[in-house]
Amino acid sequence: MTTGTDKKCQFCIQLGADAAINYRAQDFVETINTLTKGKGVDVILDMIGGDYFPRNIKCLAEEGRLVQIAIQNGPKAELNLLPVMLKRLTITGSTLRSRSVTFKAAIARKLLEQVWPMLNDGRIKPVIDKSFPLIEAYKAHELMESSLHMGKIVLTL
């Protein structure tokens, strides 16, 4: 788990993460190498892209998987294919934006059938930092932009 503050690292560990790396204070490639004794990690779920892509490749274990779900640092990256081949890596990506309304509706039905019952009976519980009434959406946006939240920001009707 990587995050941008020591406080958020502690929060992630309290939630059950084995380790958390402050990417602003630590080199996450070096730290992952140390934590895994050079083995690397099996799966990376990345929202950053751009210049993180080659670093993520360095962090993966043999037969590791990189799943790209957003590109906050941009869609382009330089890639040395040799480590991908030598470690037999799998690189995949996904976004819902380009998917059809029918596909998105099927996901919504599955969530309703499979996830909502677990939310309702407490088997899973989202971490909510703060709720705002819809009329104060600007305050929710300010909190999100500040990056001080730990957990979800919810708008209520």
C-alpha positions in Angstrom: 0.0 0.0 0.0 1.4 3.4 -0.9 0.0 6.7 0.3 1.2 10.3 0.7 1.5 10.8 4.4 2.8 8.9 7.5 -0.7 9.4 9.1 -2.4 7.7 6.2 0.2 4.9 6.3 -0.7 4.2 10.0 -4.4 4.3 9.1 -3.9 1.7 6.4 -1.9 -0.5 8.8 -4.7 -0.2 11.4 -7.1 -1.4 8.7 -5.0 -4.5 8.1 -2.3 -3.6 5.5 0.9 -5.6 6.1 2.9 -2.5 5.2 2.3 1.0 4.0 4.8 3.2 2.1 4.8 7.0 2.1 5.7 7.6 -1.5 6.6 11.3 -0.7 9.2 10.3 1.9 10.4 6.9 0.6 11.4 5.3 -2.7 8.7 2.7 -3.0 10.7 0.6 -5.4 13.6 0.3 -2.9 11.2 -0.2 0.1 9.2 -3.0 -1.7 12.5 -4.6 -2.6 13.6 -4.5 1.1 10.2 -5.6 2.4 10.0 -8.6 0.0 13.7 -9.5 0.3 14.0 -8.9 -3.4 11.1 -11.0 -4.5 8.7 -8.2 -5.4 4.9 -8.1 -5.1 2.4 -10.3 -6.8 -0.2 -7.7 -7.8 -0.2 -3.9 -8.2 -3.4 -2.0 -8.7 -2.3 1.3 -10.0 -4.2 4.6 -10.6 -1.2 6.7 -11.4 0.4 5.5 -14.6 2.8 7.8 -16.4 6.3 7.7 -14.7 5.0 5.1 -12.2 4.7 2.4 -14.9 8.4 1.5 -15.2 8.8 1.6 -11.4 5.8 -0.7 -11.0 7.4 -3.2 -13.3 10.5 -3.2 -11.1 8.3 -3.9 -8.1 6.6 -7.0 -9.5 7.6 -10.5 -8.6 8.0 -13.3 -11.2 4.6 -13.9 -12.8 3.3 -10.7 -11.1 0.4 -8.7 -12.5 0.0 -5.0 -13.0 -3.6 -3.8 -13.2 -3.9 -0.2 -14.5 -7.2 1.4 -13.6 -6.5 5.2 -14.0 -3.8 7.4 -15.4 -3.5 10.4 -13.1 0.2 11.0 -14.2 -0.7 10.6 -17.9 -1.2 7.8 -20.4 2.4 7.5 -21.7 5.3 5.7 -20.2 8.6 4.3 -21.4 8.8 0.5 -21.1 11.7 -1.9 -21.2 10.1 -5.1 -22.3 13.0 -7.4 -21.2 11.9 -7.5 -17.5 8.3 -8.1 -18.6 9.5 -11.1 -20.6 12.0 -12.4 -18.1 9.6 -12.2 -15.1 6.6 -13.4 -17.3 4.5 -10.4 -16.2 0.9 -9.8 -17.0 -0.1 -6.2 -17.7 -3.8 -5.3 -18.0 -6.0 -2.3 -17.7 -9.6 -1.4 -17.5 -11.9 1.6 -17.3 -15.7 1.7 -17.1 -15.9 5.0 -19.0 -15.8 3.4 -22.4 -18.1 0.5 -21.5 -21.7 0.4 -22.7 -24.7 1.3 -20.5 -25.8 -2.3 -20.7 -22.4 -3.5 -19.3 -22.5 -0.9 -16.5 -26.1 -1.9 -15.6 -25.0 -5.5 -15.3 -22.3 -4.5 -12.9 -24.9 -2.5 -10.9 -27.2 -5.6 -10.7 -24.3 -7.8 -9.5 -23.4 -5.2 -6.8 -27.0 -5.1 -5.7 -27.2 -8.9 -5.6 -23.8 -9.7 -4.2 -22.3 -6.7 -2.3 -25.3 -4.8 -0.9 -26.4 -7.7 1.3 -22.9 -7.8 2.8 -23.1 -4.0 3.5 -26.6 -4.4 4.9 -25.7 -7.1 7.4 -22.3 -5.6 8.3 -20.0 -8.3 6.8 -18.2 -5.4 5.0 -18.2 -1.8 6.1 -16.9 1.1 4.1 -14.6 3.6 5.8 -16.3 7.0 5.6 -14.2 10.0 6.5 -17.0 12.6 6.2 -20.5 13.1 4.9 -21.9 16.3 3.4 -25.4 17.3 2.3 -25.6 17.6 -1.5 -26.0 21.4 -1.2 -22.5 21.4 0.3 -20.9 19.4 -2.5 -18.3 22.2 -2.8 -17.1 21.4 0.7 -16.7 17.8 -0.1 -14.7 18.7 -3.2 -12.5 21.0 -1.1 -11.8 18.1 1.3 -11.0 15.8 -1.6 -8.7 18.3 -3.2 -6.9 18.8 0.1 -6.1 15.1 0.3 -6.5 15.2 4.1 -9.4 12.7 4.1 -8.9 9.0 5.1 -11.8 7.0 3.7 -14.6 7.9 1.5 -16.3 11.3 1.2 -20.1 10.9 0.9 -22.8 13.2 -0.4 -26.2 12.8 1.2 -29.6 13.7 -0.2 
